[in-house]
């Protein structure tokens, strides 16, 4: 490598967090190179095609339109590319056979609807939804238009108790109330007994208010990001990762890296938008403090999903919606690996096929951990696409999911055609090393692996940095960007856009 080689700012990982921070850094004038181990960028935003229909691998819906997500898209220059499509929201509680159709719109409307369904707990239900709004209102990072206020997680009393402890204090009378109010645990993957109440509310509130799909799903994000990354001359290298950190300065900054393609690069900063297990192994042992080792040693991955992807017959009456099928009212059991309880999200959608026809699609994703796959199929699946135990496992779980679908959509019988299925083992391609849907669990009294790392010009971001989901990972990218470039450069970018 020439001694005068210009320094690159590296972004490792091209999911929503990596794409966001790469574009922000390029807008701030950095020379940015984006590294992705897979053949294409996008992570869980990537889609695939079956029978001319496009399906999402992991990005099925989001919240935040109308406020924070809209601000983010404007700052990034993507506001005209991402179009929200509202989803109806329903919940099916298998234990009682109860189906709830939740109203869209304000939290007040949702609170009043549930207060009428569970009249004995009406006051507690109203208080809970008011608490969600209060917690979000007191979290400065949700308002990016005010570039002068601190953009950092502001801890409150409600960060010191779990969602489960709060529910126990309410002494609900009606079975199923806790399940319905805590339903959005499936959107962060941490059980009520472990997630801080405030963190759950920050995630849940936006989904309650603005549950939406995006027209063309993850394709819309990837197309828009590709255009803007090219505009700001971000170099993208797929099938490439950092193999080794080669040189360090006296103040513990990495100066040069070796890539997996044998190329060396001089680096200014490195932003890791990947699972901590991927980057911590690159750091010299002497730079990993005992406290960091303990923090990572206590961390746990969130769940993954088993998914089926299907086409619906054209004549079938169906409208876009999310239906959450809950096999057991105990949400802690539902998110525990190896337990027989589970939750399944079912998304009915309208999608334009390769011939330009509007078709109905259906995706069902049931929470599952990678350990549950390996326990039944063996830890080393090798060529899993031809492994008999693995194929039988997929067939059996697909049939179970299909039977659950018919319990809530009996009219789909003989009109729903499964085109593909995926397991947590499949998800490892999009989210290594274990295919977790939301990175690491966000547990009470445990600090997160985010921001500046022991190698001082390295930064961590992703699902576990601020909040999981596309809104949380993009917010985390903004926070990490500000930490790296400084408040003044951050304010200039925000003010110019908003």
N, C-alpha and C positions, 0 to 999 in steps of 0.2 A: 504494500500500500504506500503511495507517495507520502512524503512527510507533510506536504501541504494539502492533503486531501481535505475537502470541506467536511464539516461535521454534520451528521444526520440526526434528526430527532426520530427515534424509532417508536412505532406503536405496534405492539404484539397482540394479535387477536382482532378480528374484524366483525364482531357482533355489534349490537347497537352502541355499546360503550366505546369500543375501539373506533368505529366509524365517526362517532361524534367528536371524540377528543382529537382525532387526526384532522378533521375539518377545522375545528377551532384553532388548533396550533398553526395550520397552514394559513388561515385568515389572519393570524397574528404575525405572519412573516417568517415562520420556521420552514426549514427544508425538512419535509416529512417523508418517511418511508413506512408503509404499512405492510406488516408481515402476517401471513395467514398460512397455517399448515395445510388446510384443505385446498381443493382445486378451485374454489370460488369463495368470494367474500360474503359476509352476511350472518354467519353462525345460525342461530335459530330463526333468523329472518328468511333464510333460504326456503325455496319451495321446490316441489317436484311435480312431474306430469304423469298422469295415468289416463289412458283413453281420451286424450285431448283435454283433460281437465287439470287445472293447477290446484295443488293442495299445500297448505302451510305445514311445516315440520313442527314449529313450536310457538309461533306468534299467531294466536287465534283472536284476541281481542285486547282492548286497552281501555283506560280511562284518561282523564286529564284534558280532553278536548274542551275548548271554551275558556281554559285558563292556562295552567302551566305548560302542558304539551304544546298548545298553540304558540306560546311565547318561544319555546325551544325551536319549533319548526321555523318561525320567522327569523330568529337569529341565525340559524343555519342556512337560510335561503331555500327551504323545502316547503314553505307554506302552501304553494300552489300545486304541489305534487301529491300531498297526502289528504285524501278526502274521507271523512268519517261517515260511517253508515251505522245508525243506531241499531242496537240489538234489543229485542225483548228479553226479559230475564225471568226465568221460572226455576222453582226448586221443588224437587220431589223427595219426600221423606219416606223411605221404604218401611220403616218401623211402624208408622201409623197409616201409610197409604195416602198421605195428604199431599196435594199439589197446590203450590202457591204461585200466583202470577203477580210479580212485583211491578208496581207502577214505575214508569220512567219519570224524569223530571227532578224535582227537588227532593232533598232528604226528608223534608217535612211531610211530603206526600207518602213517601215510603214508610215513615214512622207511623203515620195515621192508619195506613193500610194494615200494618202488622199489629198495631194497637187494637184494631177491630177484630183481627184474627185471634189474638191472645188477650182478651179484655182484662183478665186478672193481672196481667203484667204490663198494662198500658203505660203507666207512669214510668216504669223502668225502661221500657222500649224508647219512649220519647227522650228520656235522659241520655240514653246511649247515643242516639243519633245526634243530639245536641253536642255531646262530648266529642264525637268525631269532627264536627265542624269547628269546635273551639280549638282542638289540637292542631288542625290544619291551619287555622287562622293565626296561631301563635308560632308557626314554623316559618321563619323568614325565607328559607331557600325556595319556597313555593312561588314567590313573587320575584321573577327575574327582572321585571321592569324597574325596580328600585335597585340600581347598581351600587348604591352607597351602603346598603345595609349588609350585615355579615351574612355570607352565604355559607352556612355551616349548620350541622344538626344542633338544635337548641334543646337541651335536655329539660324535662319537666318532671313533676311528681309522678306522672303517668308512665315515665320510662323506668320507674323503679318497681313496678308491680307487673305481673303477667296478665294476659288477657283472662286466663283461667281464674286468677285470684279476684279480678274485678267481677267476673260472673258469679263467683261464690258469694261475694259481698251483696249482690243484688237479690239473692234468694228467690229466684224465679219460681213460679208456681206451675207453669205449663210445660209439659214435655215438648222439646223441640225448639224452645225459644233461644237457648244458647247456640244451638246448631245453626239456626237461621241468622242470628246476629254475627256469629263467627265464621260464616260461610266463606269469606274471602281468605281464610287460611290457605285455601288451595291456590291462591295467587301469590303466596310467598313461601309456602312449603314448611313453615315452622309451626309445631303444635301449639295450641293455646297455653299449655303448661310451661312453655319455654319462651314464647315471643313477648317482648314488652308491649303492654297495652297501647302506648302511644305509637309505637312503630306499626302495629296492626292497623290502628285507626288512620294513620297517614296513607297507608296503601288502600285500605278499604273505602275511604271516603270518595276518592276520585272514581272508583269503579261503580259505587252506588249512584253517583250523580251523572256520569257520562259513559256508561258502558257502550262501547262501539267496536265495530270491526273497521278495517281500513279497506277501501276499494282496491282490489288486486293484492291485498295482503302484503306480505313482506316484499314482493316484487316492486311495489311502489316505492318503498324505502330504498331498496338497493339501487334501482334505476336512478333515483334522485341523488343519492350519495355518490354514485359513480360519476355523474355529470359534474357535481360540485368539486369532487376530489380532483378530477381532471382539470377543471377550471383553475384550481389553486395549485396545480402541478404536484400533487401528491403521487409519489411512486408506489405502486401496489405490486407486491410479490407474493403470489400464491405458491403453495407447496414448499414453503420456506419457513424456517424458524431459527432462533438463536441456538447454536450448538455449544458455544462456550464464551465466557467473558475473558478477554485476553489481557488487558492492561488496566491498572487502576492508578489514580493519583494519590498523593499523600493524604488527601482529605476524604478518601473512600468514595471517589467517584469513578465509574467505569468510563474508560476512554476509548476502548476498542473492543469489538466483538467479532467472533467467527460465526458465519452463517452456516446452515446445514448444506448449502451448495458450495462450500469451501471458500466463499468470498469473505473478505474482511472489510469492516466499516469503522470509521472513526465516528464516535457518537457524542452528542451533546446531552441528550436525556433519553430515557427509555420509559415508555408507559405500557404496563402490562395489563391488558384487558382480558385476562385469562384466569383460570383457577390457580390459587396460590401454589399448589403442588407443582405446577408447570415451571414457575420461575424461581421458587426458593432453592431448587436443586442446582440452579446456575450460580448462586452466590457462594463465595468462599466461606468455609466453615467458621473462620474466625470472625466473620461479620454477622453471624447469626447469634444474637444474644440469647442467654437462657430464657429470658422472658418471652422473646419472640417464639422460641421453640415450644414453650409451654402453651402460648396462645394458639399456635397452629395445631399442637398436639390435642387440644381440647375441642377443636372445631369438628363439625359434622356436616356432611353433605345433605342437601334437601332431597326430596323424592325426585324421581323421574316419572315417565308415563309409558303405558302401553296404549297404542292408538290404532284405531281402524279408520280407513278412508273409503268413502263410498259415494256412489252416484244414486240419485233418486229419479224415478221415472217422471217424465215431463208432466203427465196428467195429474200427478199427486198434489194435493193441496198442502202447501207448506210455506211458512214465512220465516225470515231470518230471526234466529233467537239463540240464546244460550240457556240450556236446561241443565241444572246441576242435580245429578242423581246421587242420593246419599243413602248408603246401605245401612248405616248405623248412626244414631244421634251423637255418639261419643266421638268428637273430632280428634281427640288425642289418639284414639285407637286407629282412626282412619289414616293417620299420617305415620303410624308406627310400622317399620318394616317387618314383614312376616305375619302381620295380623290378617285375619280373614276379612276384616272390614275394609271398605274402600269408598272412594268417591269418583264419579265419572262425569266429566264435562261433555256435553253434547251440543255441537254447533251446527245448526242448519243454515245454509248460506246460498246465495245466488252468485254464480260464477260464469263468466263468458268463456266458452271453450275455444279451441283453435280454429273453428269455423265461424266464430263471431256469434254463435247462438248463446242465449242466456239459459243456463242449466242450473239445476238444484244439486248441491253437494251436501254431504253430511260427514262430520268428523266427530269421533268419540275418543276421549283420552282419559284413561283410568290410572290413578296414581299408583306407582309401583317403584320399588328400588332395584338397582342392579343386582344386589345380593339375592333378591328373590328369583331372578333369572338364573344366576349361577348355581343357586341351591338345587334347582330342578334340572338344569341342563349341563352342569359341570363348569368349573372355573375357566377352563381353556376351551373355548368353542372352536378355535381354529377357523376353518372356512364355514362360518355359521350358516351361510345361505344353503348349504347342503347337509347340515348336521341333522340327522333324523330326530334326536331328542329335542332339539331347538325348534324344528319345524312342527313337531307334534305339540309342543308348548304353545307356539303361536296359534295353531289351529284351535286348541282347546280354549285359550283365553279369548280369542276372537269370537267363538261361539257363545261364551259366557256374556261378553259385552253385547252381542247381538240380541240375546234373550232379554237382557236388561232394557235395551232399546225398545223392544216390542211391548214391554210392560207400560211404557209411557207414550209410545207411538204405535199402538196396535195397527193403525192403518198403513204403516210402513211395510208390513209383512208382504213379501213377494214383490215389493216395489223398491227395496233398498238393495243395492248390489255392491258388495265389498270389493274394492279394487286393489287394496294394499293394506298392510299392517306393519307396525313398528314396535319394538321393545326398547327398554333402557339400553340394551346392547347396541341397538341402532343409534340411539341418541349420543353415544360416546363419540361418534364422528363429528357431531355438532358442538358438543360440550365435553371435551376430555377433562379428566381421565375416567369419570364414572357416569357421565350422561345426566348429571343432576340438572333439574329444570331451572333452579334458582341459585346455583352456586352453593355457598355455605349457609347453614342456618344462622339467623340473626337471633341470638339467645340473650336473655337478660343477664346483666353483669359481666358480659364478655365483650371486650373491645374488638373492633373489626380490623381486618387486614386491609387498610385503605390508606391512600395518601402517600407521603414520602416513606421510602423503605430504607433499610440499613445501608444499602449502596445508595449514596445520597442523591444521585441524579436519576434514581429509579422511582417510579410511582405505581401504585396499585389502584385499579378501579374495576368495576363490574357489578354483578348482582349484589354481592355482599358488602359493597362500599357504603352505600346509602340505603337504597331500597331495591328489591328485585323488580323484575318486569321492565318493559321498554321505557316507561316513564322514569322509574328509579335509576336505571343504568345510565340514561342520558343525563339526568340530574347529577349523578355521581361524576360523570365526565366533566360537567361544568365546574363542579367544586374542585376536582383535581387539576383542571386547567388553570383555575385561578391561583391555586397554591403554587403551581409551577412558574407561571409567568408574572405573578404579582397583581396586586389590586388595581393599579393604574391601567395596565394593559387590558385587564378584564373589563373595567368600567368603560374604556374607550370602545371596545367591541360591542358591548351591550347597548350603549347610548347610540351608536351609529345605526344599529339594527332596529331599536325600539323607539 
